[in-house]
């Protein structure tokens, strides 16, 4: 998948997902959970080959094998935005702490995406869409964002047709 707005460098990202209605989702060995309607924020990092471009591109593919916890979630709940930073050190745990301290944000599933660290989770839920500018100010880094559009609006290979930079 080509994600021209994202560099092929190492970094940390947030997937913003939107569930229009509650969904029951099986998340591999973690179990089956009810995901309420609203917005989900998943924090991940990309320090392997291809960096952010490859990892986020994989997440945006409509058809993929479920490898990570978030794959089970993103196959049922659409990714609407991606926030990312090309900082050379991992920001996942710092960003998870920021989301967990925000008003109106809850932890829907313990250990989702955080099996390799001491965080309770890397997936967060909010009834309201989180504000990009607010999070960027709290994260105190050069955070960028693009909107993926609605995933059903895809090419025949399952890739999103359009990307737009976030403004809020």
Residue pairs with C-beta under 8 A, 6 or more apart in sequence:
1 57
1 58
1 60
1 61
1 157
1 159
2 57
2 159
3 53
3 56
3 57
3 60
3 163
4 163
5 144
5 146
5 163
5 165
6 52
6 53
6 56
6 57
6 82
6 84
6 146
7 51
7 52
7 53
7 86
8 50
8 51
8 52
8 53
8 54
9 51
9 52
9 53
9 86
10 45
10 46
10 47
10 51
10 52
10 86
10 88
11 45
11 46
11 47
11 51
11 52
11 84
11 85
11 86
11 87
12 43
12 44
12 45
12 46
12 84
12 85
12 87
12 90
12 91
12 92
12 95
13 43
13 44
13 45
13 46
13 52
13 55
13 56
13 82
13 83
13 84
13 85
14 41
14 42
14 43
14 44
14 82
14 83
14 84
14 95
14 135
15 40
15 41
15 42
15 44
15 56
15 59
15 70
15 74
15 79
15 81
15 82
16 39
16 40
16 41
16 79
16 80
16 81
16 82
16 83
16 129
16 130
17 39
17 40
17 41
17 42
17 73
17 74
17 77
17 78
17 79
17 80
18 38
18 39
18 40
18 77
18 78
18 80
18 129
19 35
19 36
19 37
19 38
19 39
19 40
19 76
19 77
20 37
21 37
22 34
22 35
22 36
22 37
23 34
23 35
23 76
23 77
24 32
24 33
24 34
24 35
25 32
25 33
25 35
25 72
25 73
25 76
25 77
26 32
26 72
27 33
27 69
27 72
27 73
27 109
27 112
28 66
28 69
28 72
30 69
30 109
30 111
30 112
33 108
33 109
35 73
35 76
35 77
35 108
35 125
36 108
36 125
37 127
38 125
38 126
38 127
38 128
39 125
39 126
39 127
39 128
39 129
39 130
40 73
40 77
40 108
40 123
40 124
40 125
41 99
41 105
41 123
41 124
41 125
41 126
41 130
42 70
42 73
42 74
42 112
42 113
42 122
42 123
42 124
43 91
43 92
43 95
43 96
43 99
43 113
43 122
43 123
44 55
44 59
44 68
44 70
44 92
44 113
44 122
45 90
45 91
45 92
46 52
46 54
46 55
46 56
47 90
48 54
48 55
50 57
51 86
52 84
52 86
56 82
56 84
57 159
58 64
59 70
59 71
59 74
59 79
59 82
60 79
60 82
60 148
60 151
60 159
60 160
61 157
61 158
61 159
62 151
62 154
62 158
62 159
63 158
64 71
64 75
65 71
66 72
66 75
68 113
69 109
69 112
69 113
69 115
69 123
70 112
70 113
70 123
73 112
73 123
78 150
78 151
78 152
79 148
79 151
80 147
80 148
80 149
80 150
81 132
81 145
81 146
81 147
81 148
81 166
82 145
82 146
82 148
83 132
83 135
83 136
83 143
83 144
83 145
83 166
84 143
84 144
84 145
85 91
85 139
85 141
85 142
85 143
85 144
86 142
87 141
87 142
91 139
91 141
92 114
92 117
92 119
92 122
93 117
93 118
93 119
94 139
95 139
96 114
96 119
96 120
96 121
96 122
96 124
97 119
98 135
98 138
98 139
99 105
99 124
99 130
99 135
100 107
100 120
100 124
102 126
102 130
104 126
104 127
104 128
105 124
105 125
105 126
105 130
106 124
106 125
106 126
107 120
107 121
107 123
107 124
107 125
108 121
108 123
108 124
108 125
109 121
109 123
110 120
110 121
111 120
111 121
112 121
112 122
112 123
113 121
113 122
113 123
114 120
114 121
114 122
131 168
132 143
132 145
132 166
132 168
133 168
135 143
136 143
144 165
145 165
145 166
146 163
146 164
146 165
146 166
147 163
147 164
147 165
147 166
148 160
148 162
148 163
149 160
149 161
149 162
149 163
149 164
151 160
153 160
153 161
153 162
154 160
154 161
155 161
